[in-house]
């Protein structure tokens, strides 16, 4: 065999195949609307009390991030509410309208809590995570934002045995292993609030009521007016930076009627702080 003739021919075939695959993949992506996202996509949640921006982590929870972005792109979250709000725990939304009826969702996704945990993403204050039912692989559209360090929502390694004894929120519990595995599976965090944590803190202390089967429902609906992927990502800020007191703006100076010529008196700034009443700790 002539190696010099064989090698270019093989390379030509490989390049042709590679180009074909990339090109067809691009067509399929365009047809399905699955265009590539930034390495850490940011989503703006514009609510009725202010704007929250979350930055997602596809490496820590790839299927969870893809699932969330599909709901965002489809407009699913527009008009939904934060239907479960518990101070010192979390604020939850993404599944119900103001009528408290569940919206029809896509199929559930696999739990990625352990993968996220292994990447250093935990259910700490300011992280966004997927809500689910009792069984692990049941998350669909609902999400929550942690307003405390909820390490009991992270996956937990259980000791051997059936039934199994393990610590849960400071209490030694004993239960069948199958049930314990469901509890210890954890909840998947998939991003962080990088702007608007002050808005989250406004939401967490609103007055709530029990309405039918739903507990901790805000008395005045907290509505997600829109959810969109930011084309121009913002510079992420830590929780501390977001909650740091803002420097007071210099008050405009006005001439006092009673002041001597050349003397000015400061104007009194107006305040528009919302009156929010905390609910009792749960």
C-alpha positions, 0 to 999 in steps of 0.5 A: 500500500502507498502510505503517502497516497493512503494518508491524505485520502483517509484525512480527506474522508475524516474531514468530510465526515466531521464537517457533515456531522457538525453541519447536520448538528447545526441544522438540528439545533436550529430546527429544535431551537436548542442554540448553544448557551454561554458557559454560565447562562444568566436568567433574569426573573422580573417579578412584581416586587423587583428583578432577580438574576440567577447564574446557572452552572451547567457543569454541576447540573447539566440536565437540570440547567437544560431543563430550566432553560427550556421552560424559560425559552418557552415563556412557561414561567411568565405569569407564575407565582411564588406560591410557597414562602417560608422565611429562614428556609426558601421561596418556591415558585415556577409551577402555579398561576395566581389561581393556584392551579398547576401548569402542565409540565414537561416530563420529569428529569433525573436527580443531579443533587450528588453531581452538583454537590461533588462540584461544590454547589450546595443548598446554601443561601442564594442558590437556586434548586429544583423542587421535587416530589418524594421520589428523587427523579420527579423534578419538572418546572418548580424551583426554589431559592434558598434563603438559609444554609439548608445543608439538610437538602444536600445528598447524605451518605447513609450507613449500612443496615436496614432499617437504617439509623441516621441524623436528620436535622439534628435528630437521630431517625430510624426508618426502612432503608428504601424510605431513608434513601429517598430522603437522603437523595437531596435536592439539586442546586443548579445556580446562584443569585448574582443580582437581586438578593435584596428582592429575594429577602423582600419576598421571604418575609411577606405575610402568608396564608394557608389556601386549601392544600397550599400552605405559606401562600403569599397574601399578595401574589408575588408574580413572575412577570417575565423570565428571559436569558440575558444576551449580555450577562451582568458581572456576578456579585456575591450575596454580601455585595448584593446586600451591602448598604448602598451609599446615600445619594447626595441630597439636592440643595435648595435655597432657603427663603429664610437663609442668608444670601449664599446659604443653602438648606438641604432638601429632605429626600423622600422614601419609598420603602415597602412595608413588609411584615415577617411571618413567624419562623416555621 
